Amino acid sequence: GFYFVDTIRKEREFERLLSTPSKEVFVKNMGRIEELTYDHLPSAYERRFLDKKREFRIKS
């Protein structure tokens, strides 16, 4: 029930935050993206997050 709905909501938020073409917006939201990636979503999302960081040439 609730866990499934919560995961879907977090996946949608992750998609919305990751889809920005702006490096500034991405960096501003990076804390929340990291929280979703490492604490709430399956490990497959980590690769997508790291790819986006590489795309914007963000280190660490």
PDB file with one MODEL, atoms N, CA, C and O in Angstrom:
MODEL        1
ATOM      1  N   GLY A   1       0.774  -1.175   0.000  1.00  0.00           N
ATOM      2  CA  GLY A   1       0.000   0.000   0.000  1.00  0.00           C
ATOM      3  C   GLY A   1       0.831   1.262   0.000  1.00  0.00           C
ATOM      4  O   GLY A   1       1.266   1.741  -1.047  1.00  0.00           O
ATOM      5  N   PHE A   2       1.045   1.791   1.190  1.00  0.00           N
ATOM      6  CA  PHE A   2       1.691   3.094   1.322  1.00  0.00           C
ATOM      7  C   PHE A   2       3.105   3.092   0.761  1.00  0.00           C
ATOM      8  O   PHE A   2       3.497   4.038   0.078  1.00  0.00           O
ATOM      9  N   TYR A   3       3.877   2.043   1.037  1.00  0.00           N
ATOM     10  CA  TYR A   3       5.270   1.997   0.586  1.00  0.00           C
ATOM     11  C   TYR A   3       5.349   2.110  -0.933  1.00  0.00           C
ATOM     12  O   TYR A   3       6.207   2.820  -1.457  1.00  0.00           O
ATOM     13  N   PHE A   4       4.472   1.425  -1.634  1.00  0.00           N
ATOM     14  CA  PHE A   4       4.458   1.459  -3.095  1.00  0.00           C
ATOM     15  C   PHE A   4       4.149   2.867  -3.605  1.00  0.00           C
ATOM     16  O   PHE A   4       4.835   3.374  -4.494  1.00  0.00           O
ATOM     17  N   VAL A   5       3.128   3.489  -3.047  1.00  0.00           N
ATOM     18  CA  VAL A   5       2.733   4.838  -3.461  1.00  0.00           C
ATOM     19  C   VAL A   5       3.856   5.828  -3.168  1.00  0.00           C
ATOM     20  O   VAL A   5       4.145   6.699  -3.988  1.00  0.00           O
ATOM     21  N   ASP A   6       4.488   5.698  -2.004  1.00  0.00           N
ATOM     22  CA  ASP A   6       5.582   6.584  -1.616  1.00  0.00           C
ATOM     23  C   ASP A   6       6.763   6.440  -2.580  1.00  0.00           C
ATOM     24  O   ASP A   6       7.375   7.437  -2.965  1.00  0.00           O
ATOM     25  N   THR A   7       7.079   5.220  -2.966  1.00  0.00           N
ATOM     26  CA  THR A   7       8.185   4.987  -3.896  1.00  0.00           C
ATOM     27  C   THR A   7       7.885   5.603  -5.258  1.00  0.00           C
ATOM     28  O   THR A   7       8.766   6.214  -5.863  1.00  0.00           O
ATOM     29  N   ILE A   8       6.673   5.453  -5.742  1.00  0.00           N
ATOM     30  CA  ILE A   8       6.276   6.051  -7.025  1.00  0.00           C
ATOM     31  C   ILE A   8       6.419   7.569  -6.958  1.00  0.00           C
ATOM     32  O   ILE A   8       6.925   8.187  -7.895  1.00  0.00           O
ATOM     33  N   ARG A   9       5.977   8.170  -5.859  1.00  0.00           N
ATOM     34  CA  ARG A   9       6.080   9.622  -5.694  1.00  0.00           C
ATOM     35  C   ARG A   9       7.541  10.067  -5.717  1.00  0.00           C
ATOM     36  O   ARG A   9       7.874  11.076  -6.337  1.00  0.00           O
ATOM     37  N   LYS A  10       8.401   9.324  -5.050  1.00  0.00           N
ATOM     38  CA  LYS A  10       9.825   9.670  -5.005  1.00  0.00           C
ATOM     39  C   LYS A  10      10.491   9.459  -6.361  1.00  0.00           C
ATOM     40  O   LYS A  10      11.380  10.224  -6.734  1.00  0.00           O
ATOM     41  N   GLU A  11      10.075   8.436  -7.103  1.00  0.00           N
ATOM     42  CA  GLU A  11      10.604   8.229  -8.455  1.00  0.00           C
ATOM     43  C   GLU A  11      10.241   9.406  -9.356  1.00  0.00           C
ATOM     44  O   GLU A  11      11.072   9.869 -10.136  1.00  0.00           O
ATOM     45  N   ARG A  12       9.020   9.885  -9.255  1.00  0.00           N
ATOM     46  CA  ARG A  12       8.586  11.025 -10.069  1.00  0.00           C
ATOM     47  C   ARG A  12       9.362  12.282  -9.697  1.00  0.00           C
ATOM     48  O   ARG A  12       9.770  13.045 -10.573  1.00  0.00           O
ATOM     49  N   GLU A  13       9.566  12.499  -8.398  1.00  0.00           N
ATOM     50  CA  GLU A  13      10.343  13.658  -7.957  1.00  0.00           C
ATOM     51  C   GLU A  13      11.774  13.566  -8.487  1.00  0.00           C
ATOM     52  O   GLU A  13      12.328  14.559  -8.961  1.00  0.00           O
ATOM     53  N   PHE A  14      12.374  12.373  -8.406  1.00  0.00           N
ATOM     54  CA  PHE A  14      13.726  12.151  -8.912  1.00  0.00           C
ATOM     55  C   PHE A  14      13.795  12.484 -10.400  1.00  0.00           C
ATOM     56  O   PHE A  14      14.707  13.183 -10.841  1.00  0.00           O
ATOM     57  N   GLU A  15      12.832  11.983 -11.173  1.00  0.00           N
ATOM     58  CA  GLU A  15      12.797  12.241 -12.619  1.00  0.00           C
ATOM     59  C   GLU A  15      12.699  13.736 -12.903  1.00  0.00           C
ATOM     60  O   GLU A  15      13.380  14.256 -13.786  1.00  0.00           O
ATOM     61  N   ARG A  16      11.851  14.416 -12.150  1.00  0.00           N
ATOM     62  CA  ARG A  16      11.661  15.855 -12.354  1.00  0.00           C
ATOM     63  C   ARG A  16      12.952  16.614 -12.050  1.00  0.00           C
ATOM     64  O   ARG A  16      13.355  17.491 -12.814  1.00  0.00           O
ATOM     65  N   LEU A  17      13.597  16.275 -10.932  1.00  0.00           N
ATOM     66  CA  LEU A  17      14.823  16.969 -10.542  1.00  0.00           C
ATOM     67  C   LEU A  17      15.974  16.662 -11.496  1.00  0.00           C
ATOM     68  O   LEU A  17      16.797  17.533 -11.776  1.00  0.00           O
ATOM     69  N   LEU A  18      16.034  15.441 -11.990  1.00  0.00           N
ATOM     70  CA  LEU A  18      17.145  15.036 -12.856  1.00  0.00           C
ATOM     71  C   LEU A  18      16.977  15.548 -14.289  1.00  0.00           C
ATOM     72  O   LEU A  18      17.962  15.651 -15.021  1.00  0.00           O
ATOM     73  N   SER A  19      15.769  15.866 -14.693  1.00  0.00           N
ATOM     74  CA  SER A  19      15.516  16.226 -16.091  1.00  0.00           C
ATOM     75  C   SER A  19      15.877  17.670 -16.425  1.00  0.00           C
ATOM     76  O   SER A  19      15.729  18.081 -17.576  1.00  0.00           O
ATOM     77  N   THR A  20      16.340  18.442 -15.467  1.00  0.00           N
ATOM     78  CA  THR A  20      16.663  19.841 -15.737  1.00  0.00           C
ATOM     79  C   THR A  20      17.866  19.972 -16.670  1.00  0.00           C
ATOM     80  O   THR A  20      18.858  19.261 -16.510  1.00  0.00           O
ATOM     81  N   PRO A  21      17.780  20.882 -17.643  1.00  0.00           N
ATOM     82  CA  PRO A  21      18.942  21.131 -18.505  1.00  0.00           C
ATOM     83  C   PRO A  21      19.921  22.129 -17.880  1.00  0.00           C
ATOM     84  O   PRO A  21      20.991  22.381 -18.433  1.00  0.00           O
ATOM     85  N   SER A  22      19.554  22.694 -16.731  1.00  0.00           N
ATOM     86  CA  SER A  22      20.348  23.742 -16.099  1.00  0.00           C
ATOM     87  C   SER A  22      21.265  23.177 -15.016  1.00  0.00           C
ATOM     88  O   SER A  22      20.801  22.531 -14.077  1.00  0.00           O
ATOM     89  N   LYS A  23      22.556  23.423 -15.150  1.00  0.00           N
ATOM     90  CA  LYS A  23      23.516  22.979 -14.135  1.00  0.00           C
ATOM     91  C   LYS A  23      23.227  23.672 -12.805  1.00  0.00           C
ATOM     92  O   LYS A  23      23.315  23.045 -11.749  1.00  0.00           O
ATOM     93  N   GLU A  24      22.885  24.957 -12.848  1.00  0.00           N
ATOM     94  CA  GLU A  24      22.612  25.713 -11.628  1.00  0.00           C
ATOM     95  C   GLU A  24      21.459  25.088 -10.834  1.00  0.00           C
ATOM     96  O   GLU A  24      21.559  24.919  -9.619  1.00  0.00           O
ATOM     97  N   VAL A  25      20.381  24.752 -11.514  1.00  0.00           N
ATOM     98  CA  VAL A  25      19.222  24.144 -10.852  1.00  0.00           C
ATOM     99  C   VAL A  25      19.589  22.760 -10.321  1.00  0.00           C
ATOM    100  O   VAL A  25      19.180  22.386  -9.222  1.00  0.00           O
ATOM    101  N   PHE A  26      20.355  22.006 -11.097  1.00  0.00           N
ATOM    102  CA  PHE A  26      20.783  20.673 -10.672  1.00  0.00           C
ATOM    103  C   PHE A  26      21.612  20.757  -9.397  1.00  0.00           C
ATOM    104  O   PHE A  26      21.379  20.001  -8.454  1.00  0.00           O
ATOM    105  N   VAL A  27      22.578  21.673  -9.362  1.00  0.00           N
ATOM    106  CA  VAL A  27      23.437  21.821  -8.182  1.00  0.00           C
ATOM    107  C   VAL A  27      22.611  22.263  -6.978  1.00  0.00           C
ATOM    108  O   VAL A  27      22.834  21.795  -5.862  1.00  0.00           O
ATOM    109  N   LYS A  28      21.658  23.164  -7.205  1.00  0.00           N
ATOM    110  CA  LYS A  28      20.804  23.646  -6.115  1.00  0.00           C
ATOM    111  C   LYS A  28      19.992  22.499  -5.504  1.00  0.00           C
ATOM    112  O   LYS A  28      19.769  22.470  -4.293  1.00  0.00           O
ATOM    113  N   ASN A  29      19.556  21.562  -6.336  1.00  0.00           N
ATOM    114  CA  ASN A  29      18.720  20.452  -5.877  1.00  0.00           C
ATOM    115  C   ASN A  29      19.517  19.185  -5.564  1.00  0.00           C
ATOM    116  O   ASN A  29      18.927  18.151  -5.251  1.00  0.00           O
ATOM    117  N   MET A  30      20.839  19.249  -5.645  1.00  0.00           N
ATOM    118  CA  MET A  30      21.653  18.045  -5.519  1.00  0.00           C
ATOM    119  C   MET A  30      21.497  17.365  -4.156  1.00  0.00           C
ATOM    120  O   MET A  30      21.546  16.137  -4.079  1.00  0.00           O
ATOM    121  N   GLY A  31      21.314  18.123  -3.101  1.00  0.00           N
ATOM    122  CA  GLY A  31      21.115  17.522  -1.782  1.00  0.00           C
ATOM    123  C   GLY A  31      19.897  16.613  -1.759  1.00  0.00           C
ATOM    124  O   GLY A  31      19.965  15.487  -1.266  1.00  0.00           O
ATOM    125  N   ARG A  32      18.797  17.095  -2.284  1.00  0.00           N
ATOM    126  CA  ARG A  32      17.565  16.294  -2.323  1.00  0.00           C
ATOM    127  C   ARG A  32      17.720  15.098  -3.261  1.00  0.00           C
ATOM    128  O   ARG A  32      17.245  14.003  -2.959  1.00  0.00           O
ATOM    129  N   ILE A  33      18.384  15.307  -4.400  1.00  0.00           N
ATOM    130  CA  ILE A  33      18.593  14.203  -5.340  1.00  0.00           C
ATOM    131  C   ILE A  33      19.427  13.108  -4.682  1.00  0.00           C
ATOM    132  O   ILE A  33      19.121  11.924  -4.821  1.00  0.00           O
ATOM    133  N   GLU A  34      20.490  13.505  -3.959  1.00  0.00           N
ATOM    134  CA  GLU A  34      21.325  12.516  -3.270  1.00  0.00           C
ATOM    135  C   GLU A  34      20.527  11.774  -2.205  1.00  0.00           C
ATOM    136  O   GLU A  34      20.676  10.562  -2.051  1.00  0.00           O
ATOM    137  N   GLU A  35      19.682  12.493  -1.470  1.00  0.00           N
ATOM    138  CA  GLU A  35      18.852  11.843  -0.447  1.00  0.00           C
ATOM    139  C   GLU A  35      17.937  10.800  -1.085  1.00  0.00           C
ATOM    140  O   GLU A  35      17.842   9.675  -0.594  1.00  0.00           O
ATOM    141  N   LEU A  36      17.274  11.163  -2.161  1.00  0.00           N
ATOM    142  CA  LEU A  36      16.399  10.210  -2.851  1.00  0.00           C
ATOM    143  C   LEU A  36      17.198   9.025  -3.375  1.00  0.00           C
ATOM    144  O   LEU A  36      16.785   7.876  -3.226  1.00  0.00           O
ATOM    145  N   THR A  37      18.351   9.311  -3.992  1.00  0.00           N
ATOM    146  CA  THR A  37      19.160   8.273  -4.630  1.00  0.00           C
ATOM    147  C   THR A  37      19.670   7.255  -3.628  1.00  0.00           C
ATOM    148  O   THR A  37      19.537   6.050  -3.842  1.00  0.00           O
ATOM    149  N   TYR A  38      20.251   7.726  -2.542  1.00  0.00           N
ATOM    150  CA  TYR A  38      20.944   6.823  -1.629  1.00  0.00           C
ATOM    151  C   TYR A  38      20.063   6.290  -0.503  1.00  0.00           C
ATOM    152  O   TYR A  38      20.361   5.236   0.060  1.00  0.00           O
ATOM    153  N   ASP A  39      18.982   6.998  -0.164  1.00  0.00           N
ATOM    154  CA  ASP A  39      18.179   6.583   0.987  1.00  0.00           C
ATOM    155  C   ASP A  39      16.838   5.959   0.620  1.00  0.00           C
ATOM    156  O   ASP A  39      16.307   5.155   1.387  1.00  0.00           O
ATOM    157  N   HIS A  40      16.280   6.313  -0.538  1.00  0.00           N
ATOM    158  CA  HIS A  40      14.890   5.930  -0.790  1.00  0.00           C
ATOM    159  C   HIS A  40      14.643   5.111  -2.049  1.00  0.00           C
ATOM    160  O   HIS A  40      13.612   4.446  -2.152  1.00  0.00           O
ATOM    161  N   LEU A  41      15.565   5.142  -3.008  1.00  0.00           N
ATOM    162  CA  LEU A  41      15.297   4.490  -4.295  1.00  0.00           C
ATOM    163  C   LEU A  41      16.279   3.357  -4.558  1.00  0.00           C
ATOM    164  O   LEU A  41      17.351   3.317  -3.954  1.00  0.00           O
ATOM    165  N   PRO A  42      15.928   2.435  -5.450  1.00  0.00           N
ATOM    166  CA  PRO A  42      16.822   1.316  -5.791  1.00  0.00           C
ATOM    167  C   PRO A  42      18.154   1.801  -6.369  1.00  0.00           C
ATOM    168  O   PRO A  42      18.262   2.935  -6.835  1.00  0.00           O
ATOM    169  N   SER A  43      19.143   0.947  -6.334  1.00  0.00           N
ATOM    170  CA  SER A  43      20.509   1.332  -6.714  1.00  0.00           C
ATOM    171  C   SER A  43      20.648   1.716  -8.186  1.00  0.00           C
ATOM    172  O   SER A  43      21.613   2.390  -8.544  1.00  0.00           O
ATOM    173  N   ALA A  44      19.728   1.314  -9.041  1.00  0.00           N
ATOM    174  CA  ALA A  44      19.800   1.685 -10.457  1.00  0.00           C
ATOM    175  C   ALA A  44      19.738   3.206 -10.634  1.00  0.00           C
ATOM    176  O   ALA A  44      20.262   3.732 -11.616  1.00  0.00           O
ATOM    177  N   TYR A  45      19.116   3.902  -9.712  1.00  0.00           N
ATOM    178  CA  TYR A  45      19.016   5.355  -9.804  1.00  0.00           C
ATOM    179  C   TYR A  45      20.356   6.024  -9.538  1.00  0.00           C
ATOM    180  O   TYR A  45      20.601   7.133 -10.014  1.00  0.00           O
ATOM    181  N   GLU A  46      21.223   5.362  -8.784  1.00  0.00           N
ATOM    182  CA  GLU A  46      22.536   5.932  -8.489  1.00  0.00           C
ATOM    183  C   GLU A  46      23.332   6.148  -9.779  1.00  0.00           C
ATOM    184  O   GLU A  46      23.965   7.191  -9.944  1.00  0.00           O
ATOM    185  N   ARG A  47      23.305   5.187 -10.680  1.00  0.00           N
ATOM    186  CA  ARG A  47      24.044   5.305 -11.935  1.00  0.00           C
ATOM    187  C   ARG A  47      23.548   6.503 -12.744  1.00  0.00           C
ATOM    188  O   ARG A  47      24.350   7.248 -13.306  1.00  0.00           O
ATOM    189  N   ARG A  48      22.251   6.686 -12.802  1.00  0.00           N
ATOM    190  CA  ARG A  48      21.689   7.817 -13.550  1.00  0.00           C
ATOM    191  C   ARG A  48      22.106   9.146 -12.924  1.00  0.00           C
ATOM    192  O   ARG A  48      22.411  10.106 -13.631  1.00  0.00           O
ATOM    193  N   PHE A  49      22.116   9.191 -11.591  1.00  0.00           N
ATOM    194  CA  PHE A  49      22.549  10.400 -10.885  1.00  0.00           C
ATOM    195  C   PHE A  49      24.016  10.698 -11.186  1.00  0.00           C
ATOM    196  O   PHE A  49      24.373  11.842 -11.467  1.00  0.00           O
ATOM    197  N   LEU A  50      24.864   9.673 -11.129  1.00  0.00           N
ATOM    198  CA  LEU A  50      26.291   9.863 -11.390  1.00  0.00           C
ATOM    199  C   LEU A  50      26.541  10.264 -12.845  1.00  0.00           C
ATOM    200  O   LEU A  50      27.431  11.068 -13.123  1.00  0.00           O
ATOM    201  N   ASP A  51      25.762   9.707 -13.770  1.00  0.00           N
ATOM    202  CA  ASP A  51      25.889  10.094 -15.181  1.00  0.00           C
ATOM    203  C   ASP A  51      25.548  11.575 -15.378  1.00  0.00           C
ATOM    204  O   ASP A  51      26.216  12.280 -16.134  1.00  0.00           O
ATOM    205  N   LYS A  52      24.512  12.028 -14.694  1.00  0.00           N
ATOM    206  CA  LYS A  52      24.114  13.434 -14.810  1.00  0.00           C
ATOM    207  C   LYS A  52      25.186  14.342 -14.209  1.00  0.00           C
ATOM    208  O   LYS A  52      25.468  15.410 -14.753  1.00  0.00           O
ATOM    209  N   LYS A  53      25.785  13.924 -13.090  1.00  0.00           N
ATOM    210  CA  LYS A  53      26.877  14.708 -12.508  1.00  0.00           C
ATOM    211  C   LYS A  53      28.044  14.795 -13.486  1.00  0.00           C
ATOM    212  O   LYS A  53      28.649  15.855 -13.640  1.00  0.00           O
ATOM    213  N   ARG A  54      28.360  13.682 -14.145  1.00  0.00           N
ATOM    214  CA  ARG A  54      29.438  13.672 -15.133  1.00  0.00           C
ATOM    215  C   ARG A  54      29.102  14.597 -16.309  1.00  0.00           C
ATOM    216  O   ARG A  54      29.964  15.315 -16.816  1.00  0.00           O
ATOM    217  N   GLU A  55      27.845  14.565 -16.726  1.00  0.00           N
ATOM    218  CA  GLU A  55      27.408  15.409 -17.843  1.00  0.00           C
ATOM    219  C   GLU A  55      27.650  16.891 -17.534  1.00  0.00           C
ATOM    220  O   GLU A  55      28.063  17.652 -18.410  1.00  0.00           O
ATOM    221  N   PHE A  56      27.392  17.294 -16.292  1.00  0.00           N
ATOM    222  CA  PHE A  56      27.592  18.685 -15.885  1.00  0.00           C
ATOM    223  C   PHE A  56      29.007  18.944 -15.373  1.00  0.00           C
ATOM    224  O   PHE A  56      29.325  20.063 -14.971  1.00  0.00           O
ATOM    225  N   ARG A  57      29.864  17.909 -15.386  1.00  0.00           N
ATOM    226  CA  ARG A  57      31.252  17.995 -14.912  1.00  0.00           C
ATOM    227  C   ARG A  57      31.334  18.462 -13.465  1.00  0.00           C
ATOM    228  O   ARG A  57      32.100  19.367 -13.133  1.00  0.00           O
ATOM    229  N   ILE A  58      30.533  17.830 -12.607  1.00  0.00           N
ATOM    230  CA  ILE A  58      30.543  18.131 -11.180  1.00  0.00           C
ATOM    231  C   ILE A  58      31.377  17.067 -10.493  1.00  0.00           C
ATOM    232  O   ILE A  58      31.142  15.871 -10.668  1.00  0.00           O
ATOM    233  N   LYS A  59      32.350  17.504  -9.713  1.00  0.00           N
ATOM    234  CA  LYS A  59      33.213  16.553  -9.007  1.00  0.00           C
ATOM    235  C   LYS A  59      32.674  16.310  -7.600  1.00  0.00           C
ATOM    236  O   LYS A  59      31.874  17.088  -7.080  1.00  0.00           O
ATOM    237  N   SER A  60      33.128  15.224  -7.003  1.00  0.00           N
ATOM    238  CA  SER A  60      32.808  14.781  -5.628  1.00  0.00           C
ATOM    239  C   SER A  60      31.486  14.128  -5.452  1.00  0.00           C
ATOM    240  O   SER A  60      31.138  13.728  -4.341  1.00  0.00           O
TER     241      SER A  60
ENDMDL
END
